[in-house]
Amino acid sequence: MSPKFETLILDENENIAWITLNRPSRLNALSDMMLSELSVVFDYLASTENRVIVISGAGRAFSAGYDIAPDSEEVGYAHTRHPVEDRNRQLSNIDLFMKIWRHPVPVITAVHGYCMAGATQLCVFSDITIVAEDAVIAASPAIPIGGGFISPLWATVTGPKRAKLMSFDAGHRIDGMTAVSWGWATQAVPADDLISHVKSLAKSIARTPLSILTLKKEAINRVAELQGLVSIARIGAETDALLHLTPEVQALQESIKTHGLKAAIAKFNESN
């Protein structure tokens, strides 16, 4: 029997497992609970006969990234924590994404609406990313409360100069077509066709036996890992923990706690 979730919807049909991020009122922001449930669902799916996994988002966004609003259960950004605890917390997120990366079957991310910051990490660790042409994609939040956790992963798929653009310019956004031309995404399709296209692709992939898919995925993953993907991901967590200790970032964290996220972003934009 498949597990039940509060922040995810899991549907299994015809050797395809479809995971829907289901916090639409928060644009599917990645809360502690959602991250924990993603870990549970991938552990469960590792013991099934599914040949493809798809991750999509409910409502008008794929995901707004880590939930950094002051009223969120996620306390990693708007609150102070010990630097080692901070680093370990972020490494635990990398461990989750590695479950996706090393899962025995292909994982497709279907991106529509907003895909921001931490949500782009999830996509980098998936095997195929199909985006709506008008999707809004950003590697960093609109307020610079960290830096180094997410953007280094972008460099592995887009190259360092584009990763620097996305990192240095807080909240810099690109659309789905640009994401494909940069190499961050696999294909872009009209928004209205996204789900039908991904369903068709998943069904086509699922024609191949599980053992063949597993070995093909492992072979390609080894190339990326030899190029340093895993080390780069862990370095990012350490860099971010250091940046969270800077007076500038702590001041922005305090602004989020005091004024709320939207007001803190507005104040940052007005003062710079």
FIGU-954317 format. One record per residue (C-alpha): residue in three letters; x, y, z. Coordinates in steps of 0.2 Angstrom, whole numbers. Example, Ala and Ser with C-alpha at 12.3 -4.5 7.8 and 13.67 -1.06 7.14 Angstrom:
BEGIN
<site><senu>ALA</senu><x>62</x><y>-22</y><z>39</z></site>
<site><senu>SER</senu><x>68</x><y>-5</y><z>36</z></site>
END
This chain:
BEGIN
<site><senu>MET</senu><x>0</x><y>0</y><z>0</z></site>
<site><senu>SER</senu><x>7</x><y>17</y><z>-5</z></site>
<site><senu>PRO</senu><x>10</x><y>30</y><z>9</z></site>
<site><senu>LYS</senu><x>-2</x><y>45</y><z>12</z></site>
<site><senu>PHE</senu><x>5</x><y>62</y><z>12</z></site>
<site><senu>GLU</senu><x>-1</x><y>80</y><z>17</z></site>
<site><senu>THR</senu><x>10</x><y>90</y><z>5</z></site>
<site><senu>LEU</senu><x>11</x><y>78</y><z>-10</z></site>
<site><senu>ILE</senu><x>-1</x><y>68</y><z>-21</z></site>
<site><senu>LEU</senu><x>5</x><y>51</y><z>-28</z></site>
<site><senu>ASP</senu><x>-3</x><y>43</y><z>-42</z></site>
<site><senu>GLU</senu><x>4</x><y>26</y><z>-49</z></site>
<site><senu>ASN</senu><x>-3</x><y>20</y><z>-66</z></site>
<site><senu>GLU</senu><x>4</x><y>10</y><z>-80</z></site>
<site><senu>ASN</senu><x>22</x><y>9</y><z>-73</z></site>
<site><senu>ILE</senu><x>22</x><y>28</y><z>-70</z></site>
<site><senu>ALA</senu><x>22</x><y>36</y><z>-54</z></site>
<site><senu>TRP</senu><x>16</x><y>54</y><z>-54</z></site>
<site><senu>ILE</senu><x>21</x><y>65</y><z>-39</z></site>
<site><senu>THR</senu><x>12</x><y>82</y><z>-37</z></site>
<site><senu>LEU</senu><x>19</x><y>95</y><z>-26</z></site>
<site><senu>ASN</senu><x>3</x><y>100</y><z>-17</z></site>
<site><senu>ARG</senu><x>4</x><y>117</y><z>-7</z></site>
<site><senu>PRO</senu><x>-4</x><y>128</y><z>-20</z></site>
<site><senu>SER</senu><x>-8</x><y>142</y><z>-8</z></site>
<site><senu>ARG</senu><x>11</x><y>144</y><z>-5</z></site>
<site><senu>LEU</senu><x>16</x><y>141</y><z>-23</z></site>
<site><senu>ASN</senu><x>22</x><y>123</y><z>-18</z></site>
<site><senu>ALA</senu><x>36</x><y>131</y><z>-8</z></site>
<site><senu>LEU</senu><x>47</x><y>117</y><z>-1</z></site>
<site><senu>SER</senu><x>43</x><y>116</y><z>18</z></site>
<site><senu>ASP</senu><x>51</x><y>104</y><z>30</z></site>
<site><senu>MET</senu><x>36</x><y>93</y><z>29</z></site>
<site><senu>MET</senu><x>37</x><y>93</y><z>10</z></site>
<site><senu>LEU</senu><x>55</x><y>89</y><z>9</z></site>
<site><senu>SER</senu><x>53</x><y>75</y><z>22</z></site>
<site><senu>GLU</senu><x>38</x><y>68</y><z>12</z></site>
<site><senu>LEU</senu><x>48</x><y>68</y><z>-4</z></site>
<site><senu>SER</senu><x>61</x><y>58</y><z>5</z></site>
<site><senu>VAL</senu><x>48</x><y>45</y><z>10</z></site>
<site><senu>VAL</senu><x>40</x><y>44</y><z>-7</z></site>
<site><senu>PHE</senu><x>57</x><y>41</y><z>-16</z></site>
<site><senu>ASP</senu><x>61</x><y>27</y><z>-3</z></site>
<site><senu>TYR</senu><x>44</x><y>19</y><z>-6</z></site>
<site><senu>LEU</senu><x>45</x><y>20</y><z>-25</z></site>
<site><senu>ALA</senu><x>63</x><y>12</y><z>-25</z></site>
<site><senu>SER</senu><x>53</x><y>-4</y><z>-20</z></site>
<site><senu>THR</senu><x>40</x><y>-3</y><z>-34</z></site>
<site><senu>GLU</senu><x>40</x><y>-9</y><z>-52</z></site>
<site><senu>ASN</senu><x>37</x><y>9</y><z>-59</z></site>
<site><senu>ARG</senu><x>48</x><y>13</y><z>-74</z></site>
<site><senu>VAL</senu><x>46</x><y>32</y><z>-74</z></site>
<site><senu>ILE</senu><x>43</x><y>45</y><z>-60</z></site>
<site><senu>VAL</senu><x>36</x><y>62</y><z>-64</z></site>
<site><senu>ILE</senu><x>36</x><y>77</y><z>-52</z></site>
<site><senu>SER</senu><x>25</x><y>92</y><z>-56</z></site>
<site><senu>GLY</senu><x>16</x><y>106</y><z>-46</z></site>
<site><senu>ALA</senu><x>-2</x><y>109</y><z>-41</z></site>
<site><senu>GLY</senu><x>-10</x><y>126</y><z>-45</z></site>
<site><senu>ARG</senu><x>0</x><y>140</y><z>-54</z></site>
<site><senu>ALA</senu><x>18</x><y>135</y><z>-50</z></site>
<site><senu>PHE</senu><x>30</x><y>121</y><z>-50</z></site>
<site><senu>SER</senu><x>38</x><y>128</y><z>-34</z></site>
<site><senu>ALA</senu><x>43</x><y>144</y><z>-27</z></site>
<site><senu>GLY</senu><x>58</x><y>136</y><z>-19</z></site>
<site><senu>TYR</senu><x>62</x><y>134</y><z>-1</z></site>
<site><senu>ASP</senu><x>49</x><y>142</y><z>10</z></site>
<site><senu>ILE</senu><x>57</x><y>157</y><z>18</z></site>
<site><senu>ALA</senu><x>42</x><y>166</y><z>24</z></site>
<site><senu>PRO</senu><x>43</x><y>170</y><z>43</z></site>
<site><senu>ASP</senu><x>27</x><y>161</y><z>46</z></site>
<site><senu>SER</senu><x>33</x><y>145</y><z>38</z></site>
<site><senu>GLU</senu><x>39</x><y>129</y><z>47</z></site>
<site><senu>GLU</senu><x>55</x><y>131</y><z>37</z></site>
<site><senu>VAL</senu><x>67</x><y>141</y><z>48</z></site>
<site><senu>GLY</senu><x>83</x><y>139</y><z>39</z></site>
<site><senu>TYR</senu><x>84</x><y>156</y><z>32</z></site>
<site><senu>ALA</senu><x>74</x><y>169</y><z>42</z></site>
<site><senu>HIS</senu><x>80</x><y>163</y><z>58</z></site>
<site><senu>THR</senu><x>98</x><y>161</y><z>66</z></site>
<site><senu>ARG</senu><x>105</x><y>144</y><z>69</z></site>
<site><senu>HIS</senu><x>123</x><y>137</y><z>73</z></site>
<site><senu>PRO</senu><x>133</x><y>137</y><z>57</z></site>
<site><senu>VAL</senu><x>137</x><y>118</y><z>58</z></site>
<site><senu>GLU</senu><x>118</x><y>115</y><z>61</z></site>
<site><senu>ASP</senu><x>115</x><y>126</y><z>46</z></site>
<site><senu>ARG</senu><x>127</x><y>117</y><z>35</z></site>
<site><senu>ASN</senu><x>121</x><y>100</y><z>40</z></site>
<site><senu>ARG</senu><x>103</x><y>105</y><z>37</z></site>
<site><senu>GLN</senu><x>107</x><y>110</y><z>19</z></site>
<site><senu>LEU</senu><x>117</x><y>94</y><z>17</z></site>
<site><senu>SER</senu><x>102</x><y>84</y><z>22</z></site>
<site><senu>ASN</senu><x>93</x><y>93</y><z>7</z></site>
<site><senu>ILE</senu><x>107</x><y>87</y><z>-4</z></site>
<site><senu>ASP</senu><x>105</x><y>69</y><z>2</z></site>
<site><senu>LEU</senu><x>86</x><y>70</y><z>-3</z></site>
<site><senu>PHE</senu><x>91</x><y>76</y><z>-20</z></site>
<site><senu>MET</senu><x>103</x><y>62</y><z>-22</z></site>
<site><senu>LYS</senu><x>89</x><y>50</y><z>-19</z></site>
<site><senu>ILE</senu><x>81</x><y>57</y><z>-35</z></site>
<site><senu>TRP</senu><x>98</x><y>57</y><z>-44</z></site>
<site><senu>ARG</senu><x>102</x><y>39</y><z>-39</z></site>
<site><senu>HIS</senu><x>84</x><y>32</y><z>-40</z></site>
<site><senu>PRO</senu><x>84</x><y>17</y><z>-52</z></site>
<site><senu>VAL</senu><x>72</x><y>24</y><z>-64</z></site>
<site><senu>PRO</senu><x>71</x><y>40</y><z>-74</z></site>
<site><senu>VAL</senu><x>64</x><y>56</y><z>-65</z></site>
<site><senu>ILE</senu><x>55</x><y>69</y><z>-76</z></site>
<site><senu>THR</senu><x>52</x><y>86</y><z>-69</z></site>
<site><senu>ALA</senu><x>37</x><y>95</y><z>-77</z></site>
<site><senu>VAL</senu><x>39</x><y>114</y><z>-74</z></site>
<site><senu>HIS</senu><x>26</x><y>127</y><z>-76</z></site>
<site><senu>GLY</senu><x>23</x><y>144</y><z>-69</z></site>
<site><senu>TYR</senu><x>37</x><y>148</y><z>-56</z></site>
<site><senu>CYS</senu><x>52</x><y>138</y><z>-53</z></site>
<site><senu>MET</senu><x>63</x><y>147</y><z>-41</z></site>
<site><senu>ALA</senu><x>79</x><y>145</y><z>-31</z></site>
<site><senu>GLY</senu><x>79</x><y>128</y><z>-21</z></site>
<site><senu>ALA</senu><x>66</x><y>121</y><z>-34</z></site>
<site><senu>THR</senu><x>79</x><y>123</y><z>-47</z></site>
<site><senu>GLN</senu><x>90</x><y>111</y><z>-37</z></site>
<site><senu>LEU</senu><x>77</x><y>98</y><z>-38</z></site>
<site><senu>CYS</senu><x>76</x><y>100</y><z>-57</z></site>
<site><senu>VAL</senu><x>95</x><y>99</y><z>-59</z></site>
<site><senu>PHE</senu><x>95</x><y>82</y><z>-50</z></site>
<site><senu>SER</senu><x>81</x><y>75</y><z>-60</z></site>
<site><senu>ASP</senu><x>85</x><y>66</y><z>-77</z></site>
<site><senu>ILE</senu><x>74</x><y>76</y><z>-89</z></site>
<site><senu>THR</senu><x>66</x><y>93</y><z>-86</z></site>
<site><senu>ILE</senu><x>52</x><y>98</y><z>-98</z></site>
<site><senu>VAL</senu><x>47</x><y>117</y><z>-96</z></site>
<site><senu>ALA</senu><x>32</x><y>127</y><z>-101</z></site>
<site><senu>GLU</senu><x>39</x><y>140</y><z>-114</z></site>
<site><senu>ASP</senu><x>32</x><y>154</y><z>-102</z></site>
<site><senu>ALA</senu><x>39</x><y>147</y><z>-86</z></site>
<site><senu>VAL</senu><x>48</x><y>159</y><z>-74</z></site>
<site><senu>ILE</senu><x>64</x><y>152</y><z>-68</z></site>
<site><senu>ALA</senu><x>77</x><y>159</y><z>-56</z></site>
<site><senu>ALA</senu><x>92</x><y>152</y><z>-47</z></site>
<site><senu>SER</senu><x>92</x><y>164</y><z>-32</z></site>
<site><senu>PRO</senu><x>78</x><y>172</y><z>-22</z></site>
<site><senu>ALA</senu><x>73</x><y>190</y><z>-25</z></site>
<site><senu>ILE</senu><x>82</x><y>195</y><z>-9</z></site>
<site><senu>PRO</senu><x>101</x><y>189</y><z>-7</z></site>
<site><senu>ILE</senu><x>99</x><y>179</y><z>9</z></site>
<site><senu>GLY</senu><x>113</x><y>167</y><z>4</z></site>
<site><senu>GLY</senu><x>123</x><y>162</y><z>-11</z></site>
<site><senu>GLY</senu><x>133</x><y>147</y><z>-16</z></site>
<site><senu>PHE</senu><x>120</x><y>133</y><z>-12</z></site>
<site><senu>ILE</senu><x>111</x><y>133</y><z>-28</z></site>
<site><senu>SER</senu><x>120</x><y>142</y><z>-41</z></site>
<site><senu>PRO</senu><x>136</x><y>131</y><z>-42</z></site>
<site><senu>LEU</senu><x>124</x><y>117</y><z>-48</z></site>
<site><senu>TRP</senu><x>118</x><y>128</y><z>-62</z></site>
<site><senu>ALA</senu><x>136</x><y>130</y><z>-68</z></site>
<site><senu>THR</senu><x>136</x><y>111</y><z>-71</z></site>
<site><senu>VAL</senu><x>123</x><y>112</y><z>-84</z></site>
<site><senu>THR</senu><x>123</x><y>131</y><z>-90</z></site>
<site><senu>GLY</senu><x>142</x><y>135</y><z>-88</z></site>
<site><senu>PRO</senu><x>149</x><y>147</y><z>-75</z></site>
<site><senu>LYS</senu><x>146</x><y>163</y><z>-84</z></site>
<site><senu>ARG</senu><x>127</x><y>160</y><z>-85</z></site>
<site><senu>ALA</senu><x>127</x><y>153</y><z>-67</z></site>
<site><senu>LYS</senu><x>136</x><y>169</y><z>-61</z></site>
<site><senu>LEU</senu><x>122</x><y>180</y><z>-69</z></site>
<site><senu>MET</senu><x>109</x><y>170</y><z>-61</z></site>
<site><senu>SER</senu><x>118</x><y>171</y><z>-44</z></site>
<site><senu>PHE</senu><x>125</x><y>189</y><z>-44</z></site>
<site><senu>ASP</senu><x>108</x><y>198</y><z>-49</z></site>
<site><senu>ALA</senu><x>96</x><y>193</y><z>-35</z></site>
<site><senu>GLY</senu><x>80</x><y>186</y><z>-42</z></site>
<site><senu>HIS</senu><x>86</x><y>186</y><z>-60</z></site>
<site><senu>ARG</senu><x>73</x><y>177</y><z>-71</z></site>
<site><senu>ILE</senu><x>73</x><y>167</y><z>-87</z></site>
<site><senu>ASP</senu><x>59</x><y>159</y><z>-97</z></site>
<site><senu>GLY</senu><x>57</x><y>141</y><z>-102</z></site>
<site><senu>MET</senu><x>64</x><y>144</y><z>-120</z></site>
<site><senu>THR</senu><x>80</x><y>152</y><z>-113</z></site>
<site><senu>ALA</senu><x>82</x><y>138</y><z>-100</z></site>
<site><senu>VAL</senu><x>82</x><y>126</y><z>-114</z></site>
<site><senu>SER</senu><x>95</x><y>136</y><z>-125</z></site>
<site><senu>TRP</senu><x>106</x><y>137</y><z>-109</z></site>
<site><senu>GLY</senu><x>105</x><y>118</y><z>-106</z></site>
<site><senu>TRP</senu><x>96</x><y>119</y><z>-89</z></site>
<site><senu>ALA</senu><x>80</x><y>112</y><z>-96</z></site>
<site><senu>THR</senu><x>78</x><y>98</y><z>-109</z></site>
<site><senu>GLN</senu><x>63</x><y>104</y><z>-119</z></site>
<site><senu>ALA</senu><x>51</x><y>118</y><z>-119</z></site>
<site><senu>VAL</senu><x>33</x><y>116</y><z>-125</z></site>
<site><senu>PRO</senu><x>17</x><y>128</y><z>-124</z></site>
<site><senu>ALA</senu><x>10</x><y>129</y><z>-107</z></site>
<site><senu>ASP</senu><x>-6</x><y>121</y><z>-112</z></site>
<site><senu>ASP</senu><x>3</x><y>106</y><z>-119</z></site>
<site><senu>LEU</senu><x>15</x><y>103</y><z>-104</z></site>
<site><senu>ILE</senu><x>6</x><y>89</y><z>-95</z></site>
<site><senu>SER</senu><x>0</x><y>80</y><z>-111</z></site>
<site><senu>HIS</senu><x>18</x><y>81</y><z>-118</z></site>
<site><senu>VAL</senu><x>25</x><y>74</y><z>-102</z></site>
<site><senu>LYS</senu><x>12</x><y>60</y><z>-100</z></site>
<site><senu>SER</senu><x>16</x><y>55</y><z>-118</z></site>
<site><senu>LEU</senu><x>35</x><y>55</y><z>-115</z></site>
<site><senu>ALA</senu><x>33</x><y>45</y><z>-99</z></site>
<site><senu>LYS</senu><x>23</x><y>32</y><z>-107</z></site>
<site><senu>SER</senu><x>36</x><y>31</y><z>-121</z></site>
<site><senu>ILE</senu><x>50</x><y>29</y><z>-109</z></site>
<site><senu>ALA</senu><x>41</x><y>16</y><z>-99</z></site>
<site><senu>ARG</senu><x>41</x><y>4</y><z>-114</z></site>
<site><senu>THR</senu><x>59</x><y>0</y><z>-110</z></site>
<site><senu>PRO</senu><x>62</x><y>-13</y><z>-97</z></site>
<site><senu>LEU</senu><x>66</x><y>-7</y><z>-79</z></site>
<site><senu>SER</senu><x>84</x><y>-15</y><z>-79</z></site>
<site><senu>ILE</senu><x>89</x><y>-7</y><z>-95</z></site>
<site><senu>LEU</senu><x>83</x><y>10</y><z>-89</z></site>
<site><senu>THR</senu><x>92</x><y>8</y><z>-73</z></site>
<site><senu>LEU</senu><x>109</x><y>3</y><z>-81</z></site>
<site><senu>LYS</senu><x>107</x><y>17</y><z>-94</z></site>
<site><senu>LYS</senu><x>104</x><y>30</y><z>-80</z></site>
<site><senu>GLU</senu><x>119</x><y>24</y><z>-70</z></site>
<site><senu>ALA</senu><x>131</x><y>25</y><z>-85</z></site>
<site><senu>ILE</senu><x>126</x><y>43</y><z>-89</z></site>
<site><senu>ASN</senu><x>126</x><y>48</y><z>-70</z></site>
<site><senu>ARG</senu><x>144</x><y>42</y><z>-68</z></site>
<site><senu>VAL</senu><x>150</x><y>55</y><z>-81</z></site>
<site><senu>ALA</senu><x>142</x><y>69</y><z>-72</z></site>
<site><senu>GLU</senu><x>149</x><y>62</y><z>-55</z></site>
<site><senu>LEU</senu><x>166</x><y>61</y><z>-62</z></site>
<site><senu>GLN</senu><x>165</x><y>79</y><z>-67</z></site>
<site><senu>GLY</senu><x>161</x><y>83</y><z>-49</z></site>
<site><senu>LEU</senu><x>143</x><y>85</y><z>-47</z></site>
<site><senu>VAL</senu><x>141</x><y>78</y><z>-30</z></site>
<site><senu>SER</senu><x>156</x><y>87</y><z>-23</z></site>
<site><senu>ILE</senu><x>150</x><y>104</y><z>-31</z></site>
<site><senu>ALA</senu><x>133</x><y>101</y><z>-22</z></site>
<site><senu>ARG</senu><x>141</x><y>99</y><z>-5</z></site>
<site><senu>ILE</senu><x>153</x><y>113</y><z>-7</z></site>
<site><senu>GLY</senu><x>137</x><y>124</y><z>-10</z></site>
<site><senu>ALA</senu><x>130</x><y>120</y><z>7</z></site>
<site><senu>GLU</senu><x>146</x><y>125</y><z>16</z></site>
<site><senu>THR</senu><x>147</x><y>141</y><z>6</z></site>
<site><senu>ASP</senu><x>129</x><y>146</y><z>11</z></site>
<site><senu>ALA</senu><x>132</x><y>142</y><z>29</z></site>
<site><senu>LEU</senu><x>146</x><y>154</y><z>29</z></site>
<site><senu>LEU</senu><x>136</x><y>168</y><z>20</z></site>
<site><senu>HIS</senu><x>122</x><y>166</y><z>33</z></site>
<site><senu>LEU</senu><x>134</x><y>172</y><z>46</z></site>
<site><senu>THR</senu><x>138</x><y>189</y><z>37</z></site>
<site><senu>PRO</senu><x>131</x><y>205</y><z>45</z></site>
<site><senu>GLU</senu><x>122</x><y>209</y><z>28</z></site>
<site><senu>VAL</senu><x>113</x><y>192</y><z>27</z></site>
<site><senu>GLN</senu><x>108</x><y>193</y><z>45</z></site>
<site><senu>ALA</senu><x>101</x><y>210</y><z>43</z></site>
<site><senu>LEU</senu><x>91</x><y>204</y><z>28</z></site>
<site><senu>GLN</senu><x>85</x><y>189</y><z>39</z></site>
<site><senu>GLU</senu><x>79</x><y>201</y><z>52</z></site>
<site><senu>SER</senu><x>70</x><y>211</y><z>39</z></site>
<site><senu>ILE</senu><x>60</x><y>196</y><z>34</z></site>
<site><senu>LYS</senu><x>56</x><y>192</y><z>52</z></site>
<site><senu>THR</senu><x>51</x><y>210</y><z>56</z></site>
<site><senu>HIS</senu><x>42</x><y>215</y><z>40</z></site>
<site><senu>GLY</senu><x>37</x><y>199</y><z>31</z></site>
<site><senu>LEU</senu><x>45</x><y>192</y><z>15</z></site>
<site><senu>LYS</senu><x>36</x><y>204</y><z>2</z></site>
<site><senu>ALA</senu><x>40</x><y>219</y><z>12</z></site>
<site><senu>ALA</senu><x>58</x><y>214</y><z>15</z></site>
<site><senu>ILE</senu><x>60</x><y>212</y><z>-4</z></site>
<site><senu>ALA</senu><x>52</x><y>229</y><z>-7</z></site>
<site><senu>LYS</senu><x>64</x><y>237</y><z>5</z></site>
<site><senu>PHE</senu><x>79</x><y>229</y><z>-2</z></site>
<site><senu>ASN</senu><x>74</x><y>235</y><z>-20</z></site>
<site><senu>GLU</senu><x>71</x><y>252</y><z>-14</z></site>
<site><senu>SER</senu><x>88</x><y>254</y><z>-4</z></site>
<site><senu>ASN</senu><x>99</x><y>247</y><z>-19</z></site>
END
